[in-house]
Amino acid sequence: MNKSIKVISIVLGFLMMFSVVGCNNAPQAANGTADKAAGQESQVVTKVDMAGNSVTLPAKLNKVAITSWMGSFGAVALLGRVDLVSAMADTSRYAWMRHAFPQILSIPDYGSFDKVNVEEMLKSNPDVIISPNSAAEANKKMKSLNMPVYIDGMMTPNSDDVFEGWHKELLGVADLIGETEKAEQYLKYTNDILAMVKQRVDGIPESQRKTALVVRTTMLEVFANNISCGWAVKAAGGINVAAEAGNRYFTTSAENITQWNPDFIFQTIVTTPFDEKMAAYYDEWKADKRYQNIKAIQSGDVYIMPMGVTQWNGDVEMALGVLQMAKIMYPEQFKDIDVKAEAEKFYKTFMNYDLGAEDWKIMAPNFNHAKSNGLS
């Protein structure tokens, strides 16, 4: 089944997993009405986390602590509930988020993964702590102190669905904070955009498909097709030249890149915010004799993917990233599409945020002397 139409089909299964089991079944009073106290909403509920553990939590969450970058913070932000975050692992990678929601700057950081300061976290008294499965030591210690740990970040390395982990994160978090309807709306939106792009590029012969390379921090760190950042090229109708050359993201050689000779190069910002050093990468690559004959380097078709909640060819904004890539590679097929306007609609719809000129400067920079990405 095509990945773009699997989005909605998995929703019901995940929602069943994250069910509430603490319902109120109080007996009726003699006059046929429920006792007033018993009729009030339950004070606690039991949720099932992503590792299958039952976790008892307050019925209404006001303080959500997050100890990793596995996707829960992105889900909370997408669903418009940054106000609930009472603690978060280092947010310096989220340059646009810190601009758009400056309260993030004052959110305490008690550490990440197994380096969480458990004592300080305990003092902060969160309603729930969303902690990754890989932080086994910290999770064990927090649970021994009866802290409300909700496990996330469950990896499925053999899955052929690049969205599986993200959708589990989104639906689990949405269930926790009462935003399931908005999560379903988002999944439908993403599915619709991917389907529209697919319909427009399906008729392009294989021999006329554009080739692209998706790089990470340096030219030699590249993405395969079994991770969203690389898969986005395929979804946009292109051919990822590193599709099966390695697993997820990996280091390759200058010789391989020269041999692949991509038409386009897309850089994905992952952990390091854009700065002047990054802006100069294209000039450095162009001056490097190893890369001077690569088509993308010669033409200037080298782009930095915008970075909002995540990189646009990552998880949260995948639909926007695929749409942008498709328009860059096939401008005629998408000449009626205004990616910038679509993005503005996206952030307003899901995050109730109006993008302005300053947002675009932070979110969508590009390399010095390369072609414009058409957004900023």
Number of C-alpha atoms within 10 A of each C-alpha: 5 8 15 21 16 15 20 16 9 13 17 11 9 18 16 10 17 22 16 17 13 16 12 13 10 12 12 13 11 8 7 8 10 15 14 9 9 14 14 11 13 15 12 16 20 18 23 21 21 22 13 12 13 16 16 19 19 14 19 15 16 14 17 22 29 29 25 23 18 21 24 26 26 23 24 23 20 24 24 19 15 19 15 16 21 22 22 22 19 17 17 14 18 20 18 23 24 16 15 17 13 11 13 20 14 10 17 18 20 20 19 19 21 18 12 21 15 18 11 13 19 15 8 15 15 20 20 22 25 23 27 28 19 16 19 14 13 21 24 13 13 21 12 9 11 10 20 21 26 29 22 27 22 17 14 11 12 7 11 12 17 22 19 17 20 22 22 23 24 27 25 27 27 24 21 25 17 14 18 19 13 17 23 18 14 20 21 16 15 21 18 16 17 22 17 13 20 18 11 15 18 11 9 14 8 11 6 8 16 21 22 27 27 32 24 20 15 13 21 16 15 29 30 24 25 21 20 22 29 29 23 27 28 21 24 26 25 25 22 25 25 26 22 12 17 15 16 20 20 15 16 16 12 13 11 13 19 15 12 17 20 22 23 24 23 23 27 26 22 15 14 13 15 21 10 9 8 20 17 15 20 21 15 12 16 17 12 11 9 13 20 14 14 20 19 23 22 14 12 19 21 27 24 26 24 29 27 21 24 22 25 28 30 27 22 23 22 22 28 23 26 26 25 27 27 25 22 19 21 19 13 10 14 18 10 9 14 14 18 16 11 13 19 14 16 21 18 13 17 16 16 13 15 13 18 10 9 12 17 17 14 20 27 21 21 26 22 14 12 21 13 17 20 13 17 16
